Amino acid sequence: MTSKHPAKSPKTTKASKTTKAAKAARTIKPARSARAARAATPARPARKPAAKAAPRARALPFEVDATANQPLGMSPQAFLRDYWHKRPLLVRNAFPGFQTPVMPEDLAGLACEEGVLARLISHDRGNDAWDVRHGPFQEEDFPGMPDHDWTLLVQDVDKWDPDVAALLEHFRFLPRWRIDDIMISFAATGGSVGAHVDHYDVFLLQAHGHRRWMIDASVAMGRPAPDLSFREDVAIKLLRQFNPTHDWVLAPGDMLYLPPLVPHHGVAEDPCLTFSVGMRAPSAAELMGDWLDEVLLGADEAIRYHDEDLALPADPNEIDVAAMNRVVEALNAIRMNDPDRLGDWFGRFITTYRAAGEVMPSGRELPREGVEEVLAQGGTLHRHPASRLAWRRRHDGGNASLYCSGQTLELPLADARYLADASMLDLGAWQRLSAAGRDAAFALYQAGHYGLDTGAGGDDAGDEAEGE
C-alpha cells in the first residue's frame, strides 16, 4: 500500500480526479433423576432401538474468508438466504489486493466542493464531547486538524468519481435501485463516529489503513435484543449503551456486512479510509406520505361517498356495517391498489428518494440529427452520474415502464431493460434500440440524463458546437 497518507491530516489538492468529478456532478418443570424415573415407570415390553437423533443444525459463522470464485465467502444465493437483512458477516479479503482509488487529500478536496454532503466529526475524550460540522469546508480547515480523534465523511462519492462508482459492479447480486450511495470516511488515529445503529443494510469495505469494528450481534445469536435508546447529551445519535459481542480489526480488502439495527462502533487503528455501500430503506411513513400525495393529486372530485341504497337505521347515531362498506367502495373507486398505478408511483419515488441532486439540462443540447451524427463519428452518450434508473413490467400489456429520476417512459421491455443498465450508448447500442427506445434515449439526453461525448479528448458535443 502506498503511503501518500499524511501523518496528521489530509491536505486538499486540486487533483485532476477531483476537478473532473466536480465538473461532471455539476451538470444489520425440573427433570427427575434417572433412578426416580425408573421407579415411577411400570414394566413394559422391550422397545425397538430409538432412531438416531437428527444432526444439530450447524451454526452459521460470523466470519468467512473470500475465495476467487466466491468473493462473499459463499454464493450470492447463500448470502441472501442466510445473511441478508438477518445477521452480520465479516468477509476477509473480499477485495484482494485492494488499492483505494481515492486518497485522503482527494476526499478533503471533494469536501470543499459546493453541493457535496460532507461532515467533520470530532471527539474530545477528556469530557466525552462530540462536535459535528457540516461542509462545504475550506482548504484551510484541514492543515490545523490534530492527528487523532476526528473523522471526515463524504456522501455520494460514487456520483463524483467513476473509479468509486465502478465498485458498484461487485454488488449486482442486489437490486440496483436498492443501493443508495458509496460514502467514504477518512479517520485519523482514534477517529470514530461513536456507537450507533443504521436503519438500512450496509457493506463496510476497508480501503486503506486499519479500523477496529465492534458489533453487538445479540439478536442473530438468539439473545435478547439490545437497548437501542440514544444519548440525549450529544448532537449525533449515539447509543446510550453498547455491549459488543464481536471485535475485529479490518485490513484493506476486508468487508463487513451489517443488517439494519445492528449496534456497531468503528475506531481507526491508524489513519484509514472506509467505503460504506449503503442501501435505500424508505420508512413506512415516507412511503405512505408520498403515496397519499400521489393519490390526492389524482383524486376525482366526482367520486364521493354515496348511499342511494340507504335503509332506515336502527340507531341514527351508529356508523353501521353498510356505511363502512360504502366507505370502502369509495376508496376502491380511486384505484389505490391498481398495480400499475402503484408501480408507476413507486418507480418515480424510488428513483428520486435521497437523490444526490437534481439533474438539469446544460442548455447546449444538440438536435436529434446532431446527436446521431456525433454517434456515427464515434461519439457516445454517457449517463449523468446522479441519474437513477429502474424498470418494471407492466400488468396492462407487454410493455415496460422505465423510470429515470422521477420520469416515467413506457417502452418495449427490451429497451427498458437495456437503458436501465447501460451507462453509455455508442452507435451500435443506439441502433439496437427500437424507434421508441431511441426516442426515450433522446428525451433523456434533452433532460440532462445523458451527456454527448465526441470522443475527441472527452469534449462535450454541446461545448464543441457552442465554440464553432
VMD Tcl script that draws the C-alpha trace (Angstrom):
set ca {
  {0.00 0.00 0.00}
  {1.44 3.32 -0.97}
  {1.99 5.91 1.73}
  {0.54 9.06 0.27}
  {-1.43 9.10 3.53}
  {-0.50 12.14 5.62}
  {0.60 11.60 9.20}
  {-1.72 14.24 10.59}
  {-4.38 15.45 8.26}
  {-5.19 15.39 4.55}
  {-4.15 18.36 2.52}
  {-6.58 19.48 -0.10}
  {-5.28 19.39 -3.64}
  {-6.78 20.38 -6.94}
  {-6.15 16.89 -8.28}
  {-7.40 16.28 -11.80}
  {-9.67 13.49 -10.47}
  {-11.48 15.84 -8.11}
  {-11.72 18.58 -10.70}
  {-13.21 16.32 -13.38}
  {-15.65 14.81 -10.91}
  {-16.79 18.21 -9.78}
  {-17.40 19.26 -13.37}
  {-19.44 16.11 -14.09}
  {-21.53 16.43 -10.95}
  {-22.49 19.88 -11.56}
  {-24.49 19.39 -14.94}
  {-27.89 -5.07 10.20}
  {-40.64 -28.43 35.41}
  {-37.23 -29.68 36.58}
  {-36.19 -33.07 35.20}
  {-36.33 -36.06 37.58}
  {-33.28 -38.20 38.22}
  {-32.92 -41.35 36.10}
  {-33.42 -43.57 39.20}
  {-36.65 -41.81 40.17}
  {-37.89 -42.05 36.63}
  {-37.28 -45.82 36.50}
  {-39.03 -46.36 39.86}
  {-42.09 -44.47 38.72}
  {-42.34 -46.24 35.38}
  {-44.23 -49.59 35.17}
  {-42.52 -52.51 33.46}
  {-43.19 -52.73 29.78}
  {-42.05 -54.77 26.79}
  {-38.62 -54.18 25.35}
  {-38.58 -51.33 22.91}
  {-37.06 -51.11 19.50}
  {-33.81 -49.16 19.38}
  {-34.52 -45.45 19.20}
  {-33.95 -43.77 15.90}
  {-30.82 -41.67 15.63}
  {-31.34 -38.07 16.61}
  {-31.33 -35.65 13.75}
  {-27.99 -33.83 13.48}
  {-28.00 -30.39 15.04}
  {-28.01 -27.61 12.50}
  {-24.56 -26.09 12.08}
  {-24.38 -22.56 13.41}
  {-23.74 -20.02 10.70}
  {-20.37 -18.29 11.06}
  {-19.99 -14.56 11.54}
  {-16.61 -14.54 9.76}
  {-15.61 -16.18 6.48}
  {-12.75 -15.99 4.01}
  {-13.40 -14.95 0.45}
  {-12.14 -17.02 -2.47}
  {-11.51 -16.15 -6.08}
  {-14.80 -17.78 -7.08}
  {-16.79 -16.60 -4.06}
  {-15.94 -13.03 -3.08}
  {-18.61 -13.22 -0.36}
  {-17.13 -16.45 1.02}
  {-20.24 -18.21 -0.28}
  {-22.58 -18.00 -3.23}
  {-24.69 -14.86 -3.55}
  {-27.78 -17.07 -3.14}
  {-26.47 -18.41 0.20}
  {-25.64 -14.91 1.36}
  {-29.11 -13.63 0.53}
  {-30.77 -16.66 2.17}
  {-28.72 -16.78 5.38}
  {-27.37 -13.30 5.99}
  {-29.09 -10.53 4.08}
  {-31.28 -8.49 6.44}
  {-30.69 -11.21 9.12}
  {-27.15 -11.46 10.54}
  {-23.77 -9.69 10.27}
  {-20.91 -11.14 8.28}
  {-17.21 -10.28 8.08}
  {-15.68 -11.31 4.76}
  {-11.91 -11.40 4.91}
  {-10.14 -10.47 1.69}
  {-13.37 -9.75 -0.16}
  {-11.40 -7.40 -2.40}
  {-7.90 -8.97 -2.59}
  {-5.05 -6.53 -3.18}
  {-7.44 -3.61 -2.94}
  {-5.95 -0.24 -3.78}
  {-8.05 2.75 -2.90}
  {-8.99 4.93 -5.87}
  {-9.40 7.91 -3.55}
  {-6.79 9.15 -1.11}
  {-7.44 11.35 1.93}
  {-6.35 14.50 0.16}
  {-8.81 13.76 -2.66}
  {-11.61 13.31 -0.13}
  {-10.73 16.55 1.60}
  {-10.76 18.36 -1.73}
  {-14.16 16.93 -2.56}
  {-15.48 18.02 0.84}
  {-14.72 21.59 -0.20}
  {-16.92 21.44 -3.29}
  {-20.26 23.22 -3.31}
  {-23.18 20.76 -3.33}
  {-21.20 17.91 -1.71}
  {-22.65 16.46 1.53}
  {-19.76 16.29 3.99}
  {-19.41 16.16 7.78}
  {-16.47 16.53 10.14}
  {-16.95 14.71 13.49}
  {-14.50 15.24 16.35}
  {-14.38 13.57 19.77}
  {-12.89 15.08 22.91}
  {-12.15 12.02 25.06}
  {-11.47 14.13 28.13}
  {-15.08 15.18 28.60}
  {-16.65 12.79 26.05}
  {-17.84 15.71 23.95}
  {-18.70 15.35 20.28}
  {-18.55 18.12 17.71}
  {-20.20 17.94 14.28}
  {-19.52 20.39 11.46}
  {-21.11 20.35 8.03}
  {-19.49 21.22 4.71}
  {-18.66 22.53 2.32}
  {-15.34 23.17 4.01}
  {-12.43 25.42 3.16}
  {-8.95 24.19 2.30}
  {-7.53 25.93 5.36}
  {-9.85 23.87 7.64}
  {-7.70 20.72 7.34}
  {-4.00 21.52 7.93}
  {-4.70 22.55 11.54}
  {-6.59 19.37 12.42}
  {-5.00 17.16 15.16}
  {-3.53 13.75 14.34}
  {-6.20 11.86 16.30}
  {-9.89 11.52 17.14}
  {-11.66 13.03 14.14}
  {-13.43 11.72 11.04}
  {-14.34 13.26 7.70}
  {-17.36 11.70 5.96}
  {-18.40 12.45 2.39}
  {-21.64 11.13 0.88}
  {-22.31 10.08 -2.71}
  {-18.68 9.83 -3.76}
  {-19.77 7.38 -6.47}
  {-21.55 10.30 -8.16}
  {-18.30 12.27 -8.30}
  {-15.64 9.65 -9.04}
  {-16.04 7.00 -11.78}
  {-13.48 4.64 -10.18}
  {-15.52 4.61 -6.98}
  {-18.74 4.15 -8.97}
  {-17.18 1.11 -10.70}
  {-17.11 -0.70 -7.32}
  {-20.90 -1.00 -7.51}
  {-20.47 -3.65 -10.22}
  {-19.42 -6.02 -7.41}
  {-22.90 -5.68 -5.89}
  {-25.00 -6.75 -8.86}
  {-26.49 -9.57 -6.73}
  {-28.65 -6.82 -5.23}
  {-31.35 -4.76 -6.94}
  {-29.58 -1.66 -8.21}
  {-32.42 0.60 -7.13}
  {-31.85 -0.55 -3.53}
  {-28.32 0.85 -3.47}
  {-28.14 4.42 -2.23}
  {-24.55 5.57 -2.41}
  {-20.93 4.97 -1.51}
  {-19.93 7.13 1.41}
  {-16.23 7.44 2.15}
  {-14.82 8.30 5.54}
  {-11.28 9.27 6.43}
  {-10.45 8.83 10.12}
  {-7.33 9.98 11.92}
  {-5.97 7.53 14.51}
  {-8.71 7.01 17.10}
  {-11.26 8.64 14.84}
  {-14.84 7.40 15.22}
  {-18.44 8.46 14.92}
  {-19.40 6.58 18.11}
  {-21.54 3.50 18.78}
  {-24.70 3.72 16.71}
  {-27.20 1.84 14.55}
  {-28.31 2.32 10.96}
  {-31.81 1.69 9.68}
  {-30.51 0.17 6.45}
  {-28.17 -2.60 5.27}
  {-24.57 -1.52 4.76}
  {-21.33 -3.02 3.48}
  {-18.21 -1.52 5.09}
  {-15.17 -2.01 2.86}
  {-11.80 -1.21 4.40}
  {-9.95 0.70 1.72}
  {-6.78 1.97 3.41}
  {-5.25 1.57 6.88}
  {-6.93 -0.41 9.64}
  {-10.16 0.03 11.55}
  {-11.37 -1.87 14.63}
  {-15.05 -2.78 14.37}
  {-17.03 -3.81 17.44}
  {-20.58 -5.06 16.91}
  {-23.46 -6.35 19.02}
  {-24.86 -9.42 17.21}
  {-27.11 -10.43 20.14}
  {-30.25 -10.81 18.04}
  {-28.52 -13.02 15.45}
  {-27.13 -15.14 18.33}
  {-30.63 -15.71 19.74}
  {-30.11 -13.44 22.71}
  {-32.39 -10.63 23.92}
  {-32.33 -7.54 21.76}
  {-30.07 -4.73 22.98}
  {-31.22 -1.36 24.22}
  {-31.28 0.99 21.24}
  {-32.07 4.20 23.08}
  {-29.91 7.23 22.33}
  {-27.90 9.60 24.45}
  {-29.51 13.00 24.93}
  {-26.33 14.98 25.60}
  {-24.80 14.87 22.11}
  {-25.75 16.26 18.70}
  {-25.48 12.89 16.94}
  {-27.49 9.70 17.54}
  {-25.15 7.70 19.80}
  {-26.30 4.64 21.73}
  {-26.81 5.06 25.46}
  {-25.46 1.52 26.00}
  {-23.17 -0.59 23.82}
  {-22.10 -4.17 24.70}
  {-20.23 -5.72 21.77}
  {-20.26 -9.45 21.12}
  {-17.60 -9.35 18.40}
  {-14.40 -7.35 17.93}
  {-12.41 -7.38 14.69}
  {-9.67 -5.34 13.05}
  {-10.20 -4.93 9.30}
  {-7.33 -4.54 6.83}
  {-7.59 -3.26 3.24}
  {-9.87 -5.50 1.20}
  {-11.83 -6.84 4.19}
  {-15.56 -6.11 4.19}
  {-18.12 -6.13 7.00}
  {-21.82 -6.52 6.21}
  {-24.33 -5.23 8.74}
  {-28.13 -5.63 8.57}
  {-30.32 -2.84 9.89}
  {-30.32 -2.05 13.63}
  {-27.10 -3.93 14.49}
  {-25.19 -1.76 17.00}
  {-21.67 -1.09 15.79}
  {-18.69 1.08 16.61}
  {-15.67 1.60 14.37}
  {-12.41 3.13 15.60}
  {-9.39 3.88 13.42}
  {-6.27 1.94 14.45}
  {-4.24 4.23 12.22}
  {-5.18 6.84 9.61}
  {-7.65 4.97 7.43}
  {-10.30 5.10 4.73}
  {-13.56 3.13 4.83}
  {-16.03 2.86 1.95}
  {-19.66 2.41 3.05}
  {-22.05 0.97 0.46}
  {-25.43 1.89 1.91}
  {-28.90 0.80 0.87}
  {-32.06 2.81 0.35}
  {-34.65 1.92 3.00}
  {-37.56 4.36 2.99}
  {-39.67 4.28 6.13}
  {-43.35 3.30 6.14}
  {-44.16 6.92 6.92}
  {-42.17 8.13 3.91}
  {-43.82 5.59 1.63}
  {-47.32 6.33 2.89}
  {-46.85 10.07 2.81}
  {-45.62 10.16 -0.76}
  {-48.23 7.64 -1.98}
  {-51.07 9.60 -0.39}
  {-49.77 12.78 -2.01}
  {-49.93 10.94 -5.33}
  {-53.47 9.67 -4.65}
  {-54.73 13.09 -3.59}
  {-53.19 14.74 -6.61}
  {-55.13 12.47 -8.95}
  {-58.31 12.15 -6.92}
  {-61.53 12.70 -8.87}
  {-63.84 15.13 -7.05}
  {-66.79 13.34 -8.65}
  {-66.01 10.18 -6.66}
  {-67.80 10.65 -3.33}
  {-69.42 8.68 -0.52}
  {-72.92 7.74 -1.68}
  {-75.83 5.80 -0.13}
  {-78.67 5.56 -2.59}
  {-79.39 2.13 -1.01}
  {-79.85 3.69 2.44}
  {-82.24 1.76 4.73}
  {-83.95 3.01 7.85}
  {-81.21 2.97 10.55}
  {-81.72 1.00 13.78}
  {-79.87 3.82 15.56}
  {-79.25 7.10 13.75}
  {-76.01 7.65 15.76}
  {-74.40 4.37 14.64}
  {-71.89 4.04 11.85}
  {-73.10 0.64 10.74}
  {-71.54 -2.10 8.61}
  {-73.36 -0.93 5.49}
  {-71.89 2.57 5.90}
  {-68.36 1.22 6.23}
  {-68.86 -0.93 3.15}
  {-69.73 2.24 1.24}
  {-66.56 3.93 2.53}
  {-64.51 1.00 1.24}
  {-66.32 1.23 -2.08}
  {-65.49 4.94 -2.39}
  {-61.82 4.34 -1.62}
  {-61.61 1.43 -4.05}
  {-63.01 3.68 -6.74}
  {-59.84 5.79 -6.68}
  {-57.75 2.74 -7.64}
  {-55.34 2.89 -4.68}
  {-54.46 -0.79 -5.24}
  {-54.16 -0.69 -9.01}
  {-50.81 -2.50 -9.66}
  {-49.69 -0.26 -12.50}
  {-50.66 2.96 -10.78}
  {-48.91 1.83 -7.59}
  {-45.94 0.57 -9.59}
  {-45.52 3.79 -11.53}
  {-45.68 5.82 -8.33}
  {-43.04 3.64 -6.65}
  {-40.76 3.76 -9.68}
  {-40.83 7.54 -9.64}
  {-40.48 7.67 -5.84}
  {-37.51 5.30 -5.51}
  {-35.55 6.92 -8.34}
  {-35.77 10.28 -6.60}
  {-35.55 9.12 -2.95}
  {-32.48 10.62 -1.25}
  {-31.23 11.86 -4.59}
  {-27.80 13.48 -4.56}
  {-29.12 16.40 -6.56}
  {-31.42 17.40 -9.34}
  {-30.17 16.66 -12.84}
  {-30.62 19.60 -15.16}
  {-30.01 20.04 -18.90}
  {-26.95 22.07 -19.79}
  {-28.80 24.25 -22.27}
  {-26.38 23.24 -25.04}
  {-28.15 20.08 -26.19}
  {-27.98 19.27 -29.91}
  {-30.98 18.39 -32.08}
  {-31.70 14.71 -32.81}
  {-29.82 14.84 -36.10}
  {-26.77 16.30 -34.39}
  {-26.74 13.56 -31.77}
  {-26.94 10.83 -34.38}
  {-24.17 12.47 -36.39}
  {-21.83 12.57 -33.39}
  {-22.61 8.90 -32.64}
  {-21.88 7.98 -36.26}
  {-18.47 9.65 -35.89}
  {-17.52 7.59 -32.82}
  {-19.10 9.69 -30.09}
  {-21.02 8.32 -27.14}
  {-23.91 9.21 -24.88}
  {-22.82 8.80 -21.26}
  {-25.25 8.78 -18.34}
  {-25.10 11.55 -15.76}
  {-23.68 10.05 -12.50}
  {-26.59 11.40 -10.45}
  {-29.29 9.93 -12.71}
  {-31.14 6.94 -11.25}
  {-32.87 4.37 -13.46}
  {-35.06 1.30 -12.85}
  {-37.70 -0.55 -14.85}
  {-40.85 -2.59 -14.19}
  {-43.00 -5.00 -16.20}
  {-46.47 -3.58 -16.71}
  {-49.65 -5.53 -15.88}
  {-51.72 -3.90 -18.58}
  {-49.75 -5.14 -21.59}
  {-46.45 -6.45 -22.92}
  {-44.55 -3.23 -22.42}
  {-42.48 -2.00 -19.52}
  {-42.06 1.25 -17.67}
  {-38.65 2.89 -17.44}
  {-38.14 5.25 -14.53}
  {-35.43 7.86 -14.57}
  {-35.09 10.22 -11.62}
  {-38.85 10.61 -11.31}
  {-39.75 10.41 -15.01}
  {-41.82 7.55 -16.48}
  {-41.37 6.27 -20.03}
  {-43.40 3.36 -21.44}
  {-41.21 1.24 -23.69}
  {-40.81 -2.24 -25.15}
  {-39.41 -4.46 -22.39}
  {-36.05 -4.98 -24.12}
  {-35.45 -1.23 -24.44}
  {-36.40 -0.50 -20.82}
  {-34.10 -3.25 -19.57}
  {-31.23 -2.07 -21.76}
  {-31.47 1.62 -20.94}
  {-31.75 0.95 -17.19}
  {-28.46 -0.99 -17.30}
  {-26.37 0.91 -19.82}
  {-24.26 3.76 -18.52}
  {-23.03 4.51 -22.05}
  {-24.57 4.32 -25.52}
  {-22.49 4.19 -28.69}
  {-23.78 3.96 -32.25}
  {-24.26 0.18 -32.04}
  {-26.29 0.48 -28.86}
  {-28.34 3.31 -30.36}
  {-29.16 1.22 -33.41}
  {-30.14 -1.82 -31.30}
  {-32.87 0.22 -29.67}
  {-36.32 0.33 -31.21}
  {-37.64 3.61 -32.53}
  {-39.42 4.12 -29.19}
  {-36.19 3.33 -27.36}
  {-34.25 5.91 -29.37}
  {-36.98 8.47 -28.71}
  {-36.66 7.76 -24.99}
  {-32.86 8.00 -25.04}
  {-33.03 11.32 -26.85}
  {-35.64 12.63 -24.39}
  {-33.36 11.68 -21.51}
  {-30.47 13.42 -23.25}
  {-32.52 16.57 -23.60}
  {-33.38 16.40 -19.86}
  {-29.69 16.21 -18.94}
  {-29.56 12.50 -18.04}
  {-27.08 11.83 -20.84}
  {-24.13 13.86 -21.97}
  {-22.79 13.61 -25.52}
  {-19.07 12.91 -25.79}
  {-17.44 13.48 -29.15}
  {-14.65 11.03 -28.36}
  {-12.09 13.76 -29.06}
  {-10.38 14.19 -25.71}
  {-13.64 13.84 -23.81}
  {-15.11 17.07 -25.14}
  {-18.82 17.55 -24.78}
  {-20.52 17.91 -28.14}
  {-22.57 20.81 -26.88}
  {-19.44 22.68 -25.85}
  {-17.87 21.99 -29.23}
  {-20.91 23.21 -31.13}
  {-21.04 26.34 -28.99}
  {-17.46 27.18 -29.85}
  {-17.89 26.94 -33.61}
}
mol new
graphics top color blue
foreach p $ca { graphics top sphere $p radius 0.5 }
foreach p [lrange $ca 0 end-1] q [lrange $ca 1 end] { graphics top cylinder $p $q radius 0.2 }
display resetview
